[in-house]
């Protein structure tokens, strides 16, 4: 793990996450748990009428700074995004959101939790 992983912006994002809470009128809810550490995320998604785009998203969860910050940044990025584009998001895209170049395999699992939950929800 690099020191960059705990940059002030990441810690702040985890402590004051965006789009946190349940979403009234959500079309889909999906949970995801990282079995190796116990972190958990629940995502709530509202789709457009054609079921091709995320109109709104919120989430709740408990976990490490990496999983919480990643989900927070990601929830903002995917609002208005097509499901096709969401399904093409990669670990490299999430590293860019977090502003890190390297991440250990165990922390990559934490970083990917939110994306895995969203992809599972919209598949």
N, C-alpha and C positions, 0 to 999 in steps of 0.2 A: 504494500500500500504506500502511496506517496503522501507526503505532507500536504500536498494540494487538496487532498480529499477532505480535509477539515478546514479549508479556507473559511474565513469569516462569512462569506456569502452563503456557503453551503450550510453552515451551522445556523445562520439567521433564517434561511429558508425553511429548514427543518423545524425550527422553533415557532415560526410564524407562517405556516403553510397556506398557500393559495388554494381556493376551491375546496376547503376542508368542511366536511359535514355531509349530512344526507341530502338528497335531491328530491324534492316533491315532484311527482309526476314522471319519475324516471321510467324509461321503457325497459331497462335492463339493469340488474345488479349482479355483480360477480365478485367472489372472494378469491384471494390467492394467499397462500402461506408458504414461506420459505422453510422447508422441513429441516434444514441444517442449522437454523438459528432461532426459529419461532416467530420471526417478523410476520405481520399479517396486514393485508390491505383489502378493503372493500371498495369497489368502484361503482358508481351510479351514473348511468348514461342515458341521455335523451337524444334520440335520433330525429332527423328530418322526416317529413312525411313519406319520402321515397326510400327511407332506410339506407341511405348512401353516405350520410355525413353526420358527424357528432355536432349537435346543436349546443348541448351543455353537458358538463361532467362535474361530478364532485366525488369526494372520497373520504374515507376514514381509515385510520390504521394506527398500529403501534409497531415501533421498531427502531432501528438504528438511524443515525443521522443520514446515512447514504440513502437508505430506502425511502425515508420521509422526504428528503430534499428532492430526490429524483422524481418521485410521484408528484410533488408540488409543481416543479418546473414542467413536467410532462403534461399535467392536467391543463395548464395554460396553453401549451403548444398544440394540443389536439383539438381544442375548441374550434369548430368550423372546418376541420380537416376531413377529407373523404376517407372512408373505410379502406379504400384501396391504398392510399398513401400511408395510413396508419400501419397497415400490414407490411409495408416496406421499411418501416423504421428499424434501425439496427443498434447494436451496442455502441457503435461509433457515434451515432446520432445522440445517444444519451450521454456519452462522455463529453460531447460538445456542449450539451445543455448544462452539464455540471462544471464545465470548464477545466476538465482534467484530461491529461494525455494517456496516463497509465492507470491501471486498476488491477488489484489482485483478483484471482479467480473467485475467491469467496466473496469479495466486495462486489464483483460483477453480478453475482446472483442477487445481491441486495439492490443494486442499481436497476436490474431488469424486472423486478417484481411488479411494478406498476404497469409497465408495458405488457408483461405477460397477462396480467389481469384484464387489461383493456382489449388485447387481441382475443383473448378467450371470450370476453363478453360480446364482441361484435362478429365473431366467426359463425 
